[in-house]
Amino acid sequence: MNRFPATLHFFAALGVCLHVFASVARAEEFRTLTNTSGKAIRAKVLAVAGGKVSIALENGQQFEIPLASLSPADQESLANWKPAPAPAAGGAAVALASTGGVTAEQINEALGHPLFAGSTLWSSKPEEVAARLDWPRESKTAIGESYRAYPDAEYRLLGARPHSAALYGENEQVTGLSVVYANKGDSFGAAGGGEEHFIKGKPVPGGMEGVRMIMENDAETIAGKLTALLGEPKRQRFGEGESRVDVQRWDWAGHAFLLSNVPDEYVSLAVQTIEAADNRGNTARIPDSIIRERARGFVEKRNNGDVVITNIPMVDQGPKGYCVPATAERCMRFFGIPADMYLLAMAGETQAGGGTSVELLLSNIGSDIKRKGRSFEISEGELKMRDIQKSIDAGIPMIWAVYSTKEFNEISTERTQERKDSWESHKARVAAAAADPKLSPDPSRGHVVIIMGYNAETNEIAFSDSWGERYLERWITLPEAEQVSQKRVYVIGL
């Protein structure tokens, strides 16, 4: 369980894509807790000690909250709370059993990969599942962890080629898988790639006609494999707001396989808990107080004056260069909002062959965020230290549109290393650079990053690129940043 001594933060989960965080406890174990402002949440009480209450929400996330923040009735009720008897040794892992005559070995054979090994995904460690699948680690923070693969053209999962495969975990347990197959951003071109040259003996044409043909083939192939093992699927709606889609659903041993085929957009497969699937991806809003507490608890103040938001998940934007959806996914997951950058790219009306619209993507995401009772602000104009300080001090990262020029990247890389090697020398250099900035914008180098820190003394800001863990924290002076800024910042807030 995640413990945050100072504060905690959680954002009401939003069904933006088909992976949602798994519910790890049965519904009958949950109760309604009300805070002193009268706002209620559904949660399972895990522990009461030292004036703190440890809880698990229905989406699986776990937190500590002050006992005094709850209503007098809840405080009285919890005063004599006793934990349930501990399970027998080895009871944490829920063993897999043949369901409907279908074994884990048969499921793995259909998948073409050893996803299952003795216990359910929901009682398995993410790193162990990822190792079996050979999917590299993408990020691990106090919030959760993720593993992501960009398979080559020969890779098959359920007989079809995935373009992105992601495994998500939290509290040392798997919470879901999200696999994106044919989509208009990748499956495009007169020749296509690999299996896309011909489908069922027919050549694949260019444009959207070819995309539709590839998508139909992937959906049929995946559905055929699952139906042969598990029977005919159920059909249901899944997700919320703009992200709501029709899915085909197959259940097996506590796992729901959800196949989505969104016309002219993408084919995707999610593996979720039965509870998440039954709930159709709908999640309850979490009170602002919980969000605000954890956000502030992730703010780290260093001896050199740096103030940085920690525990922002990393997402590697991958070969498509999806900087906008990757950055959006990072911020959304930081706020507890499930997201997959490939599916977010479709929200940005990605064109055939790639290319996303910053405004469309973030505006569409913003609509769903607002529907959940949170704010989504777009500001234009000069970057100002006082605005950055206010946001970072509250634990709120900022999505910044920038011109990522060669000079900008070279300077930020050099400065980031220099400030580790010789702080006094670094301070002198950045003072000179801030007084006489020399960067120039390049409209062909549009990019988005996360502003996640500042140093008021050196007049620097910290930003994070979605290029892997090596690029989690980089630094540049504010005057230099202003020279390459696109004058737009996007903020998810309370």
N, C-alpha and C positions, 0 to 999 in steps of 0.2 A: 504493500500500500504506500502511496505517496504521502510523505509528511512534510509540511511546510511550517516551521516554527513561528514565523512572523505572520504569514497570511496565506490565503489560498485564492485561487481564481478558477472559475469554470464558466464556459459559455454555453448557452442552451444549444443542444445539438440540432443541426439542420440537415435534412436528408438531401444533400446536394448530389450525392452519387450513391451507388448501390452498396458501398461498404459503410456500415454504421458500427459504432462500438457495441460490443456484445454485452448482453445482460448476463451477469455471472451468478445471480441468485434468483430463486423462484419468487414469483409474484406474491405468494402468501407471506413471505418473510418481510415485506415492505410495510411501512406505516407512514402516515402523514405527519410531518413536522412543520410547525408554524413558528416564524420568527417574531420578534417584538413589534415589527411593523405590520403584522397580520398576513404576510405572504407565506404560502404553503408549498412544500415540495414532498414528493414521495421518495423515501429512502429507507434503507436497511441500516439499523444501528449495529456497528461492529464492536465498539468499545466506548467506555466512559471512564475517563481518568484525568486527573490534574486540571479540572475545569474545562476539558476539551471533550467533544463528542466526535468519534470517528464514524463516518457514514459511507455507504455505497449507494449511488444513484441508480436509477433503473437502466441507464445506458452503460453501467459497469464502472464508471469513474468513481474514485474514492477520495475522500477529503477529511480533514479535521476542521471543526468549527467550534467557536467558543460556546460553552454551555449557556452562558449568560445571554447569548444572542437569541435564544429560543424563548417562546412564551412561558409564562409562569407555570401553566399546566404541564407543558412538556418537560420543564425543568424538574417539577415534582415527580412526574412519571419516571424520568430517567435517573432520579436519585437512587433508586433501588434496582436499577437495571442489572441483570445477570447475563453473562454470555451463554450461548448454547454449549452443550458438552462438546469437547474437541473430538474430531473424527479419529478413527483408529489410524495407526501408523500406515502410511502409504495411501490413505484415503483421499488425498488431494487430487490425484489423477483419476479421472473418470474413465474406466476401461471401455473400449469399444467392443461391441458385440454384433454379431450378424443381425441385421435388421431386414425383415421381409425376405430372409434367405440370401441377402447380398452381404458379402464380407468386405472388410477393408481392402483386402488384396484385390478383389474384383474392381472396387472403386479406383484404386491406384493404377490398375492395369488400363482402365478406360481413360484415366487422366493422362497416362503415359509418364507419371512421375510419382514418387513415394510421399504423397501429401500426408497420409495417415500412418501412424506407427504405434499401435497398442492402446492409445487413449484418445479421447476427443480432442479436437483442436482447442476447445475452450478451457481445457486443463493442461495444455501443452505450452512449453516455453517458446516464445517466438524465435529465438536464436536457433533452437534445435530444429524447428520446422524449416526455417530458412536454410539451414545447413543441408537438410535432406533435399531441398529443392535447388540448392546451389544458387540462391538469390542473395546478392551482397547486401550488407547493412548500409542503410542510407542515413539513419539518424537514431540517436538514443538520448533521451532527456528525462527529466523528472516527470514529464507529462506522459510520455510513451515512447514507442520505438517503431521504426519502419524498415522494411527491406524491399528493395526494388530491383527488378531485372528488365533489361531491354533486350529480349531474345533476338537471336539472328534469324535469318529467313528460313532456316531448316527446323527450327524449334516448333514443337506441336504440344498443345495442351487440349485434351479432349478432341484431338484430331484436327484442330484449326490453329493457325498461327497467331499468337498474341503479339501486340506491339509494345505493351507495357503490362507488367505483372507486379502487384504490390501486396505485401503482407504487413498487417498492422498489429501492434500489441500494446498492452498497458498492464502495469502491475504484474509483470512477468507472465502474462497470459495472452494468448492470441485473441484478438478481437474481431478480425475479419480479413477477407481477401478481396481484392478488386483487380480484375483482369480485363483489359481492353483489347478487343480484336479489330476487325476491319472498321475503319472510320475514315471520314472524308479528308482528314488531315494527312493520313498515311497512304491510304489505298487509292492512288490516283496516278494516271499516266497511261499512255497508249499501250506501253509494254507491261507496265506493272513490275512486280518483283517476284522472282521465284515461282511459287505456285500460281501467281496471278496472270501468267502468260496465257494459260488456257484453263478453263473450268468446265468439266464434263465435256471435254472435246471441243469447246467453243472458245475462240479467242476473246480476250477481255478488251472491250473498246475503251477509249479515253473518256475523260469527263465524268460526270455524275452517273452516266449509264453504266460505266465500268465499276464505279464505287458501289452502286446498288447490286450489281451482279456478285461482287466479292462479299458484300455484307450478307446477302441472301444465302450464299454458299456456306459461310461461316456459321450463321444461325442454324441452318439445317443440319450441319455436321455436328455441332455441339448438342443440339436437341436430340438428334438421333442416338448419340452415344448414351446420354442420360436416360432417355426413354427406354432403350433396350435393357438397361439395368433396373430402373426404378419405376417403370410404367409411365402412363400418360401424365403430363404435368397439370397442376392447377394453374389458373390464370388469375392475376390480381393486380391491383395498383400498388405502387411502392414509391415512397418519397413524399416530399412536401413542396408546395408552391410550384415554381417554374421547373423544378427538378422531378416532379411526379411523372412516372413512366409506367407503362404496362409491362409486366414480367411474366415469364413462365417459371413455375416453381416446382422443384422436386425436393422432398424431405428424406433424409437418411440419418439415423443414429444421432439425432440432436442437431443436425446440420441442414440448413436450407440452401439449396443451389438456386440462384435467381438469375435467369437469363433475360437480358433486355436487348431488343432490336428496335432502336429509335430510327424511323425512316429518314434516310439521307443524312444521318448523323453518325451513329456508331452501333457496334454490337459489343456488349460487355457481359461478364459473368461475375457475380459476387457469391461468396460463401458466408453465410450469416447464421446466428443462432435461430432456433425456431421461434423464440420469444420476439426477436427483432423482426422477423418476417411476419409473424402474426400481428405485430403492431404496425405493419405496413410502413415502417421507417419513421413514424410520427413520434416525436419526443416532447416532453413537457419543458416549459421554460423554467430556468433556474434563476432564483432571485439575484438581483444585482449585487447584493452584499457578498455573496459567495464569489462572484466573478471579481469584484473589486479587491477582495482580500488576497486572492492568489496572485492576481496581476501585480500588486504592490510587493508581494513576497518574492517575486522573481527579479526585482530590481537590485542589482549588485553595485555597491559603492566602494571603489578601490582607493587605496592610499594615495595614488597619484592624481586623484581628482576625476578619474573616469567614472561615469554612471552608465551602466549597461544593463539591458534586459537580457536575462539568461533564459535557457530552456525553450528557445524558439526552435521548433523542429526544422531540420534541414530537408530539402527536397532537391534532388538533382534533376534539372530541367531536361537533361537527356539530349539525344541526337536531333530532336525536332527543334530545339531552341525555344521551348515554350516558357520563356521567362515570366510572362504575365500570369498564366495559370499556375505555374510552379510557385511563384511568390504568393499568389492568392491562397493556394493550398496551405502554405506554411503559416500564414497569419490565421487562417480559419481553424487549422488544427491547434494552434496555440490557444485559441479561444474555445477549444473543445468541439469544433464544428467539423464533422466528417467531410472529407473532400478528396477527390482524385483529379490531378491536374489535367489528365487527358479528357475527362468528362467536363471539367471546367472550360477547357478549350472550346468545346462545342457550345457552351453558354455564350462564349465570345464570338459566336458565329464564324468559327474558323473556316477559311475557304478551302476548297479542294486543293490538296497539295500543301496545306499549312498556312500559317499567317493568322494571327489573332488581332482583334480590335481591343485595345486597352479600355476604351470608353464603354464599349458594348459589354465586354466580359465583366468588368467591375460594376457597371450599372446593374446588370442582371443579377449578379451576386448580391449587390446591395439591396435589391428589392426583397430577396428572400431573408436577408439579415434583418431588415426593418420589419418584415412580417413576424419575426420572432421577438419583436419588442426591443431590439437593440438599434443603435444609431449607425449610420454609415455616411461619413462626411467627405465631400470632395472640396479641396481648397486650391485656389490658384494664386500665384504671385510669388514674391520673394521668400526664400527660406529664412526664417528668423529664429535665433537661438532661444528666445523666450518661449516660442511655440513648441520647439523641439523639447526643451527642458520640461515643460508642463506635461507633455504627452509621455515622455520616457519616465519621469518621476512617478507617474500613475501606472506604469507597467504597460503602456499602450504603444505597440510598434506602429510605424508609419510606412505605408507603401509609397515610394518616391519614384517618379518618372524622371529618367536621367538620360543624357547622351553619353554612353559608355565608350569613350574614345580610347585609343591606344595610350595616349599620354596620361589620361586620367587613371587608367588601370596600372600603368607602370609606377606612377607616383604613389598611389594608395598601397600598392604591394610593398614598395620600398619603405614607406613610412611605417607601415604596420610592423615590419621587421625591426626597423630602427628604434622604435619606441620600446621594444623589448631589450635591445642591446645596450642602448645608452640614452637614458631618459633626459639628462641635462643637455646633451648634444641635440636630441630630438626637439626639445622645447625651443632651442635657439633657431633651428632650421624652420620649424613651422611658424614661428613668429615672423621671420623674414618672408616666408611664402604667403602668409595671410595678408601681409602689408602690401605685397606686390604679386597678386595671382596672375598666372600666365596661361591658363587653359582656354581652349576655344571649343564651342559646341560643333557637333557634326550631325545634322538631321538624319543621316543614313545609319546612325548608330543608336537608335532608340532602344531603351532597355528599362526595366523596373527592378528596384532593389528594396530592401527593408532598412529604414533608419531605425537603429536599435540602441543608440547610445550617444553620449556627448561628453566633452570635457570643456567646461566653461573657461577654465584658466588658459588653455592652449587654443581655444576657439576652434575645436575640432568636432566632427560628428563621426559616429561609427555606423557603418552600413554593412549589409550582408547580402551577398549574391547567392542565387540558387544554383550553384555550380558544384555542390558537394561540400563535405565538412571542412575542407581546407580553406574555404571562403566564408566561413561562418562569421568572422569579424574582421572588418577592414576600416581604415581611418583616412580622413581627408579634412583639410581645413574648410570651414564654412564658406569663406570667400571663394575658394576654388570650386567647391560644390555648387555654389550659385552660378558660376560661369558655365557649367555643363548641365544645369537643371532645365527640365522641360516646364518648370513652373507649375507642376501639379503634384498634389499629395492626397492620398486616399487613406482614411482612418476608420477602422471599426471601433466604436466606442460604446459607452454605457449611457 
